[in-house]
Amino acid sequence: MLEQSYFLPPKNIQDSSNLKHFLDEHDINTYEELLEKSNSDPDWFWNTLIKWQGIEFDAPYSVIRDATNGPQFVDWCVGGTLNLTRTCLDQHQHSEVWKKPAIEAVDEAGNRRVWSYEEYSEECCRISNALKKRGIKKGDTVAIYMPMIPEMAASFMAIARMGAIAIPLFSGFAAPAIALRLQDASVKAVVTATSTIRGGRKVHMAENIKAAIEQSDTVHTVMCLTRTGDALPSHPKFIDWQESLENQPATFPPVSMTPKEPLFVAYTSGTTGKPKGVVQNHLGILAKTAADFTLCLDIKKDDRHIWMTDMGWVMGPLTLICSSLVGATVILAEGAPTHAEDPFRILRLVETLKITHMGIAPTVVRQLMTLDPAPLETLDLSSLRIVPSSGEAWTPEAWHWMKDKICKNRAVPLNMSGGTELVGAILTSTVLHAIPPCGFSTQNLGVGAKVLRTDGSEADKGEVGELVITNPPMGLTMGLWKDNDRYLKTYWSTFDDIWHHGDWAHQNEDGTWHIHGRSDDTINVAGKRVGPPEIEGALMENTGLSDAAAIAVPDDIKGVAVVCFCVLRPGVEPSDALKKSLSGSVAGRVGKPFSPREIHFSKALPKTRSMKTMRRVIRSIYLEEDPGDLSSLANPEATDFIKGAVSN
């Protein structure tokens, strides 16, 4: 069976990996030995990792970890001060990295720009000086509403350098969603661009900001980058980007920050109510990135890294930090990973830009699988070394397609899963492990991952339960912005003093792990749990579909029933015969208890910009309930499509 064939990373990649070097330098024989030590002696692990990665402090810390206030509010590196940009930019100044490309940017038209680390640092400092001139100081909040372009990266570093707090916003947000976050975070200034092109369509970003600041009484400055063919909006709060930076010094001393002072607030959608503001600091994200990306995902100085994402999702800051932390080159691709005019764009960029380290989402792979494969066969993907993935659970067909068609059974597919709340992963794969299809080789270092039953007892191997972390790691959120009661209720109230992540998971006898989806997504029929991707994978075996989603709904007889929403490929017509065939596929592949009670056909499914299917939104629409926060949807029109599908 497909599920049983593990992938073994090539020996040359294993032997030259960061992880093997770390083990050798510290006289540790195996990852499992390091894992046990990281959980039993977290002080040793995080202290050692900070020094090994070269995270720079302005003032040394006296205590590595203070848990006096409980696991919910651990203080790290007490007494120390630092600034993220010292480690991500300044440390490279006296090495060969300083003149190498830090950023290579490309838009959908193929236009390219390259910044060296020196140019990156200088632009960062000019932006810091420009914001300071407008009255921004340490502790003020500054929103970033920009596409994935070099100025966005420099803005993030500039805000960090001056000790202000970045508020990254999803570049697809409409004005009301922007206004909500501006007001909640008391934003003083916004950095933005007049427009961006995504999927061949122009998005007027400055107009959205213009409308949003009318609903926010805290913003006094909008520094706007004018794109080709655009004009600066006429508004008293808007200032021109180029004019603001003109004659600004290319130096700015980094402001020292304690590990308890915020770096940025990442808003993540809640199932109801306003979005949650996850608070991150200068230290935690550096240390967690070192554990996740440097050690487990094996990013190196010579890598050319891309993860097509958005600054509004935590992977946006992470893709900037993981590359600059090690002196690699980050590829910023403005626009969509795949669209009608360039369906294999993300893979074409691999060939053109010789990308070596490429993050990808399972949903993107499922989209690529529906395309005519002929153009793919002509692409040279031999530069790829590591292909990490995150976002959603894999289906076996999609995972093997990615391994065969993208990795070419040579580049290493490394799956990781975690969340915004800890800027990284709980479960991962590494180049030193055999990699299970759709799963994870091991747990991440220093998190103490376990699977618990609902009564708090530890689940047996193979038994599905709630994924938790028992050792709060560096990188775990400091709390929720202005709402620590919600923080405690959401993550710490299910089990005493244990972080409840909200994923169903199980660990296998061989030590590998699998995630079955979010607790509120997982389908439980007659005591049997299954993740939606398993049902969706069975549906997608039908070549007439381009996408599918499965949800659980109340049922008078079964208690819970499965309802599916499918998107048809062009030229395919809905029919009862097709529904019967799809239902049979689920029964044969997953089991008769999970056969859909209903199958509906929709023009599209609601997605986030990172291509996650918003099943909770589909379920809420189907049940005529409040769908909660919809601001993270990349295609809000899909909600109307779902409503239409239900009513037909």
Phi, psi and omega in degrees: 000152180304319187297340189267351186267103180283157177255128178254116181302144179302148185296324181294326177289320177298310187294330183262009187285154174301320183296316179296320179298319179298314179299314182296318183295334184248017175054045177247133189280320187221163174299320182298323176294318177295319180300314180298319181291322180294330179273325182276335181223069183299330179299313178299313186298307185290325176296317179294317182295318178303314181289319181295319181284340180082034176289123189267137177245143173282315175237136183290153177269153181258332180228128183287324185211128177235109182256027181304323182271015178091169181296340181291332186221068179282136174262128182250146174050056184296132180092344181274158173226152182198172170218129185309324185288339174298319182281319186277336181238299190299327184296339183273355190300326184252033177225175180294344180295329189304325183262354182277164178296124172270321183226132166239122185245142179217138177257181184293338178277354179093003177292136185237145172225147180229130173243134170284169175299324178297315180293322177301312181296318181295319179293321175305313182292322178298320178294318177302315180295321179295318179292321177299320179298332178270010174094004180284135182223178179306133178091347177284154179259135181229123182273144175245114179233082187217157172286177181280082181230164183303323180297330176295313180298316180295326178294317178300313179294324181294317179297317178297318186296326183268005177078011174279177183246120180281140173240087181290134181240139177302127186292349177262003180297143170273170187305314182299321179292322177296312183301320180302316182284322177301316183288318182296323182267003181051049185294132180268323183219156178231135169254132187210180175228156182295325184196171171213163176247125177227123181060032180080359183250137181278130177251122184272088187289316183297326179294325176294318178295318180303317178289323184291320184288346173290341180255008180230125184264009182257335184286126176245347183219134171236109178268114194243125175276122181274119179275163184305128178086355181259161174243148177293129179302143178277104182198137185297337181271348181275132173234149184285133182301307184298318180293325181294324183272345182299130178069008175282141179298147179268018174230149178201119182293130180294137181278130180288134182233142172281158179296351179264355181267137188291148171260310177206164175240117180259116180277126177237140188292140171261163179291332176219162175072194184285158178300155179268130178266101181278125186262127181235151181242177185293328184277310189302316184290329177292313182292317180292324177295322177298317180293316187278309187271315182289311183279304189278318181266000167059040175282139186230170182302323184273002181285154171242105194255138173221140168217101185291107187214208181212150181296339180286347175253153187298335178293341176297300174302322182297322182291330175288316187286317183296326180284314182288334178301323183253359181081026178275178176256128176261135176262119177256112181254106179288136178107202188264149178290334179208134177207175190303320183280341183211071189298330180254034187305312184301322180280330175295325177295325176303313180294312186292318187257005178053050181289138182251337189225102189235116173279145181210150179262143178306324182294324177296319178298318179298325176293316181297327181296337182276353185272162172299120187285351186304312180297328181297321184295340182270351183278139177265107181253021187291345179288339184294134176244317182230134178232087177283158179216155178195176174114306181213165176291145177278155162259151182305318182298316181292319180297314181291326176298315178299315180298319183279314189270330182257307179285340181057032179056028180227306174294150190266120177275110185248107181274139177221154179210134178195239180179168178304325187295340175231027178036043180167205195252155169258319178243150184205173164240161177225165181287350179269359183244152164292139190250119181282138176305132175070358186237202186227138181291329190196180171267159179288161183289136170073020180249342179061048182293138175216165173245123183245148169285169182296339178272003178093353177282155183282133182288153174287162174302134181087349182267131181281134177205195182275129176283129180226164169239135184254349175240099179302120184270167164302141182102339176297137183309145177284355184140184175259140184304117177060019186206061181287340174297318178293323177302311181293320181292319185289317191249340189240001186265345181287316178231143183296120175057027178231133179286119178262115189274334179094015176246141167276138181207168169212156175250136181275166180300329182275007177093352177282164185232154172223143175253140184251011178107175179294150180303324181275356176261327190301140184260123182240104180247119178053041177082000179254124181262142175215143177281143178309322180301332179294318178291318181296323177297321177295319178297319185287355173294340176281121185291354179277354182255147172250345179194160180202151175219141178240136178229160175258135180227157178298145179222134185296330184262307184277343188090311177223137177231161180262132173235133184241145175238126186237144175252125183274147174288155180306135178090350179265130182258141176292147179199161176295326179296321179293318177300318180296319179295318180295317178298321178295325178296318179294316180299318182286327185268318186255323181136147183301325180301338183260009175300133183298135171290324179218149172231127180241150179250127182236155178290333180197164175250145179294131184229153166275170179297332178275012172073022171283136174283128182272081183295326180297327177291316178300313181298317181296319178296316180300318183272002180059043177251169177292119182283358179076209184289122180249008188292340182274000181290132175280336182226074185301338178296341180296334178296323177291325178297319179295316178302317179295322180295321180293321184283342181282000000 
